[in-house]
Amino acid sequence: MRLRELVHEFDLGLSVVEAGAAGLAGEVRRAYVTDLPDPSRFLLPGDLVLTSCLWYREPADSRPFAAALARSRAAGLVVGLLVTRAMPAGLVAACAELGLPLLVIAEDRSFTPVCETVLAEKQRLSLQQGQIADLVGVLGSDTAAPGEVSAHLRMLGADPHLPTVVIAAGDARPGDDLAETLADLLAAPGRRLLVHADDDQAVLLVNGEAERLDGVAAELSAVELPGRNRLLAGVSEPTASVSDLGSALEVARRRLRSARGHGPGRAAVVVSGSKVDSHAVLLSALPARLRRSFRHHMLTPLADYDAVHGSDLIGTLTSFLESCGSWQRSAEELHVHVNTLRYRIQRIEQLTGRSLSSMRDRVDLYLALTCLDVAETNHQATGTA
């Protein structure tokens, strides 16, 4: 949870003295009560430190205490004045100088509700993140049932009857805060954001009325990530059907891969429906069942033959087409004699009823292989088999 949420959304008696450099945008991961002059060895990034100021003896004590918190990347400092009655001299100035948010708690309130609220929110968010991860896993499977998707959306506070835009995002140098940064950027009245962070990408589902989803791609295109990282993102079209939400996720991931192929340049590379720049992006927009049917019709005879004979006709076909039909290059890549390759290609033509001397047939087979790649990549991304 963000520090500003803790201050504004809960009746904890907290008041802001100094907002700090981040303007209360820091994430609170734990509440830690201490009166040590230097608690830095016990602190973790994101800690909200609560103190009664028993460490204070003279004005010179304030800056070392605040510096210890800033050095530990604390989310903020909450001061209780029940004992000292007054804010330690120099503490406000030190927090302002160091960019550390400083809050004071009302004298009739204790630290306990603050600590309990932080812990409860952490547990709630952890549960919610697990539920979102489950939803993303369901959408990434080939057997996602509309009723199951609807149930997940409702449980997470989204409306399955409203349109949803799916975003897959990454950056040039992956950072821990990408998902949170994008969630903050896209947060707006009338939008429900579901955010899932993987090792190398973030998946965001933005749910709301159609007019609330306008401009999502444009908002992403204007992003400047901290540390001069470059945002890379794929954005699906809004879909009002839960049956198509899995395809929308696949489209977003495919467009993210397309964005990753762009060279250095703009701070943000966002590929959306207005920019279809490869056959892979075009194919990913097709319903999964249609792609499955196409690749099954085209490649099943080869897969069955490979399973029975222990051969690799699909690998041979891939090599031949990727080599632009060059017998010599493909044979070298496969480490076989050209005559062996010719025999394999002849067998492929017999099994598929397609001629690899025909550009039309080559295109059909190549697209079938691309559909296979789309499915395999999607399984890898979701951990399904």
N, C-alpha and C positions, 0 to 999 in steps of 0.2 A: 504494500500500500504506500501511497505517497504521503509525505508529511502534511501537505495541505489538506488531504482527506481526513487525517487524524485531527487536525485543528478545526475544520469547518463542519464535518459530518457527525461528530460525536460530542456529546455534552460532558466534556472532561475538565472544563474550567481552564483551558489553555488560551493564552493570549500571546500574540506575536510582538516581540520587542524589536527584533532585527531579522529580516527575511532571508538574509544571506545571498550569496552570488546566484544560486539556482532558484531563488524565489519560492521556496518550500516545495520544489519539484523533486527533491531527493526521495529515494525509496527507503522506507523504514523496514528493516528486516528483523530487528530485535530491540527490546527495551532493556537497558542496563542501568541499574541504580548503583551509584558510587559516590564516595566522598574522599577518594584518594587524590592526592595532589597531581599524580601522573598515572592515570589508569590505562595508558596506551597499550601496555602488554596484554591487557585483558579484553581489549576492544576488537571488534570486527567491522569491516566496511558495512555501512548501512545501520549501525547501531544508533538508537536514540538514547542519549545519555541523560539520566535524571539525577540531580544532585541537590542536597540541602546546603551546600557550600561550607561544610565543616572544614574543608581544606583551606579556607580563606583566613589569612591572618593580617595581610597588608596588601595595598594596591599592587605591589609588584608580583603577587601570586596569580593575578587574573590571566595575564597573557600566557604563561607557561601551561596553565590548565587548558585554556582554549586551544593553544597550539598542539597539545597532545591529542585533542579530539580531531582537529583538522588533519593532523598527520595520519591518524587512523581512518580517515574518510568517514567520520561519523555523519549520520543523517541530520543531526541537530542536537541542541542542548535545551533541557527543560530545567528551570531553576525553581526550587521551592523556598519561600522566604519565611516559613513558619519559625525557624530558629534565628536566622540572622536579621530578619525584619526589613533589611534593605539589600538592594542589588549590590554585589561587590564592586567596589570602585574599579573602573577600567575594564570591566568584563564586557560591557556593551561595545566599547570602542575596539577591544581585541577581537570580538566575534565579527564586527563589521569589517575590520581589516583583513581577517582570514577568510571571509565569505561563509562563516558558520552560522546557520540559523539559530536564533536565540528566542526561547519562549519562557513565559513565566506561568506558573500554575496558581490558581486562586488559593488563598490561605485556608478556605474551608474544604479543600479537596486534597486527596492523598495521591501518591504515586501508583497505588495498587490498581485502580481502574484503568489507568493508562497502560500499565504492563499487561493487564488481562486483555484489554482491547487489541493491543498489538499482537499478542499470541493468538487470540481468537481469529483475527483477520488473516494471520499467516496460515493458520490451519484451514480456514475457509478457502483462501486463494489456492492453497495446495490441492485441496479437493477439487476445486473448479478447474485447475490446470489439468488434472487427471481426466476430468470429464471432457474437456476440450480435446485433449490428446486422443481419447476414445472416439470422439466424433470425427476427427481428422482421419483416424485409422479406418473407420467405417466408410467414409467417403472415398478412401483410397483403394478399397477392395472392389472386386468385380461383382460382388453379391450384395451390395448395399440395398436394403429394403426401404422404400419410401417411408413406411410407418416407423421404422427404427430411426431414420434420420430426423423425422418430425419430432419424435419423442426426445431425442438428444437436444434439438434446438429449443424446445419448450423448457426443458430442465435447466438450460443455460440462459433463459430469459430472452431468447430470440423468438420471433414470430415466423413460423414456417410458411405462412400465407403471404408474407412480404418478400420482396426481392432481396437477393443476397449477392454481393460482389466478393469474389475470392481473390486474395493477393498472396503471391509467393514472393518473398523478398530476401535479398542477401546483400552483402557489401564486399568490397574488394579485400578488406582485411577484417574478417568476421569479429564482431565484438559482442559482449554479453548483453548490451542494452539496446540492440537493434529493435527487437519486438516492442519493448517499452517505449522507445523513441517514436516509432511509427504509430503506436496506439495513442500516445499523447497528441501527435500531429493530426490524426484522423478523428479524434474524439469530437463530437458535435451533438447538439440536441437532435433527438429523433433517430440517432444511430445506435445500434447495439454492436459492440466490437467483441469478437471472440479471438483471442490471440494464442498461438501455439508456437513455441520456439524449439527448433531442432538444432543439431550441431552446427549446420552451415546455412540454415535458412529459417525464416519466420513465415508462418502461415497465418493470415488474418482473414476472418469472415466478417464482412461489414453488412449488417442487416438493417433494413428500414424502408420507409416509403421511397418510391422511385426517385422523387425529387431530392431526397436526402442523400442519395448516392451519386448524384451528378457531381462531376468534378473530382472524383477520387483519384483518377490517374493524373490529373493536372496538379493536385495537391502533392502527390508523391514526386512529380517531376521537379517541384520547387525545393525539395529537401536538400539540406546541407548537413551531412553527418559530422559529429565531432571528430577531431583528429584527422580531418581532411579525407575521411573514407569516402568511397563512391557508392551510392545506393544503386542496386540492381534489382529490378522488380518486374514481375509479370502480373497482369491484371486481367481477370475474366470479364465477360459481359455480365450485367445483372441477370440473374435467373430467378424467376418466381416459382419454379417447380423444384421441389425437393428431389424429384427423380433425376434432374439434370445437375444437381449440385456436385456429384462426384466427377462428372465431365468438366464442370467449371474449375474444380481443383486441379485436374489434370492439365487443362488449358493454361492455368496460371503457372504451374510448374514448368510446362513446356516453354512458355514465354519467358520465364526466368532464365532458363537455359539459353534461350536466344539472346537475352540481354547480356549474359556472361560472355557471349561471343563478340561483343562490341569492343573495339580498342579503346585506349585512353582518350579522354575528352571531357564531356560534360560531367558535372558532379552527380547527376542522376540519369540513369538509363532505364526508362520505363516502357515496356512493350505491352500494348493493349490492343483492343480490337481494331483500332484505327491504323495499326501497323502490323500487317501479316507479311513477314519477310522471308518465309521459308515454307517448303512443303510440310515440314514437321509441325510447324505452328498450325497450318491449315488442317492437317490430319487430326491434331489434338482437339480441334473444335468439334469434330464429329462425335456422335454418341458412342460410348464404349462398346455397346452391343453391335453397332454397325461395323466398327473396326474388327471386333472379334470374328464376326461372320465373314468378313473379307479375307482376313489372314487365314482363317480355318479353311475356307474354300481353296485358297491358293497354295498353302504350305502343308496342309495335313498329309497329302500323299508323300511328301519328302520326309516329314517327321516320322511317319509310320515306317517308311523304308529304313531310315536311320536307326530306329529302335530295334528292328528285326535283324538288320545286317551289321550293326555296329559301325556304320559309315557316317559320313558328315556331309551329306549333300547340301544341307542348308548352309553350312560354313563354306562349302565350295561355291555355291550360288552367290553368297555375300562377297566373297573374294573376287569372283569374276566380274560382278557388276561394279564393285568399288574400283576395280582396275580398268574400268571403261571398256570391258570386253577384250582386254589385251591377254592373249593366250600366254605369252612369255612371262609377263609380270605376275599374272595370277599363279602360274605353275611355280615360279620361284618363291612366291609368298607361301604357297602350300607345301613347298618342298617335294613336289612330284614331277614326273616327266610330263611333257606337253601331251603326249599320247594318252597318258592316264587321265589328265584333265579333260581331254576331248571325250573320252569314254564316260566320265562322270557327267559332263554337260549333256551328252546324248541321253543318259539315263534320266536326268532332270527334265529334259524336253518330253521324254516318253511319259513320265509320271504326271507332269502338270498339263500336258497338251499344249504347251507354249513353245514358241521358237525363240531362242536367244539371239537369232540373227535379225529379229524384228524389234524395232525401237518401241513399238506399242506394247509388245509382250514384255520387253525388258522393264518398261515403266511400271506395268502392273505388278511384276514380281518384286521390283525394288520398293514400291509402296507397301506391298504386303510385308516385306522385311522391316520397313520402317514402323508399321503398325505393331509388329512383334517387339521392336525396340521400345516403343512407347509403353507397352504393357510391362515389359521387364523392368524398365526404369521406374515405373510407377510402383511396382512391387518392392523394389529396392528402397525407394523413398519412404514407404509406409511400413516396411518390415514384414510384409506378407509374402507368402510363397504360392 
